[in-house]
Amino acid sequence: MPESKSSAPQTSFNPEPWIRPNIRTLNPYHAARDDYHEGILLDANENSFGPAIPTDLPLHRYPDTRLNDLRQKWAGFRGIRMEQVFVGVGSDEAIDLLMRVFCEPGRDEIIITPPTYGMYKVAARINNVGVSEAELTKNFELDARAVLQRVNQHTKLIMLCSPNNPTANVLNQVEIERILKDFNRLVVVDEAYIDFSDSGSLCHLMDAYPNLVILQTLSKSFGMAAVRMGAALAHPKVIEWMMKVKAPYNVNQLTADAAMLAFDHVDKMREKIRQIIAERNRLAAALADHPDVETIFPSDANFLLVRMRGALEWYKRLADRGVIVRYRGDQLHCGNTLRITVGTTPENDQLISELYDTKNASDH
Ligand SMILES: Cc1ncc(COP(=O)(O)O)c(C=O)c1O
C-alpha cells in the first residue's frame, strides 16, 4: 500500500530520513578550493608550470567544485533557484547519484514504468538496488494506480520519463501529480526531451511538491551530447545531499565553459528545435505512405517510434545500407518497432529513399 504523505508545508520538508544511513553520517571530502580560490595557489598539488599541451587555457587547475555560476544560469533558464540545481556528467550521473544517496544496496527498490529508458534499470543493477516494474498501458500512458500499488516500505525512488524514451509521448500530468501526492519519497521525472514538446517542463511544480526531482540534459535540445552535462532539479535539501556524495570535481572545466555558453544561445537552440520538428513531421508523412508501416506513434521528442512489418529485417537492411536506427521490438508493448532519430534533411532523405528502394522491398 502507498504510504500516505503529510500535507506539511515545504519549509518542513526533510529528506534526511530517506538517506542511506552511511551517507547520513558521511563526512564529505573537503576540496582544496572550498575555502580559498584566489592568490598564489599552492594548495592542491597542481602542476604550477602549466599544461603539457600547447594551450592558453588554465588546464592545470582543478575546476570549481560547486559551479554556482552554471547552476545559476540553469536556474534562470528554468525559472527556479540556484540551490535547486545539481549539475553533473550527463543526466546519467544524476540517475546513479540518486540511487547511491537514497537506496540501500540489497534492500531498497526503485519503480520504473516500462517501456522506458534503459539506464534506470542498469544503474539500479550496478548499485544492487531492486527494480519493480509498473507497466505503462498499451497506449503508453502512465497509470498512477498501477505505480502506487507497487510501492512498499523499501521503495525509495519512482522513475518516470516524460517525454518517454522510446515511446516519444509526454506522460499525463494529472497521473504524475497523483504519484507525487501519494508517494512520500522521491519521484524523478526525466525531462531529457522536454524542449521538443509543447507541454513544457514541470519545474513550476517543484515548490508544490518538494519530493519532485526533474532530470534535464544538454545532450538533446541543446545538441551537446559530447559535452556530457546534465542536471537534477530538486528541493535544495535533496540537492545538498547529492553535492555531498558527488566526486569533488565531477564536471570538468571544458564542459563547464561550454555549458555556460549554451544558455547564451537559447534562441539558436529553439531554432534548431523548430527545424527538427519540421523534419519530424516531414519524415512521419513520408513513412505513413510506406506499405510496411503500421503505426507512427505521436512524438513529443526528436525521434519517432514506428511500428512496421518486418521491423527487425528493416533494421538490419537499413544498417547494411549505412542508415542506423534503433530496433525496439524487444521492448514491452513495442513489438515490431523501430526508434528513428530525426536526422538532417539529407539524412532523412537517404532514410526515406532506402525504405522506398524496391531492392529493399520487404517480402512479408
Ligand atoms: C530519457 C533519457 N534520459 C537521459 C538520457 C541521457 O542523458 P545524458 O546524455 O545527459 O546522460 C537519455 C539519452 O538517450 C535519455 O533518453
The ligand as an ORCA input file, in Angstrom:
! r2SCAN-3c Opt
* xyz 0 1
  C      15.295      9.617    -21.247
  C      16.750      9.860    -21.252
  N      17.349     10.338    -20.161
  C      18.658     10.581    -20.125
  C      19.458     10.322    -21.238
  C      20.932     10.536    -21.137
  O      21.204     11.844    -20.971
  P      22.713     12.323    -20.777
  O      23.338     12.373    -22.114
  O      22.528     13.674    -20.157
  O      23.379     11.370    -19.831
  C      18.895      9.825    -22.381
  C      19.737      9.526    -23.561
  O      19.363      8.972    -24.539
  C      17.511      9.585    -22.396
  O      16.901      9.072    -23.493
*
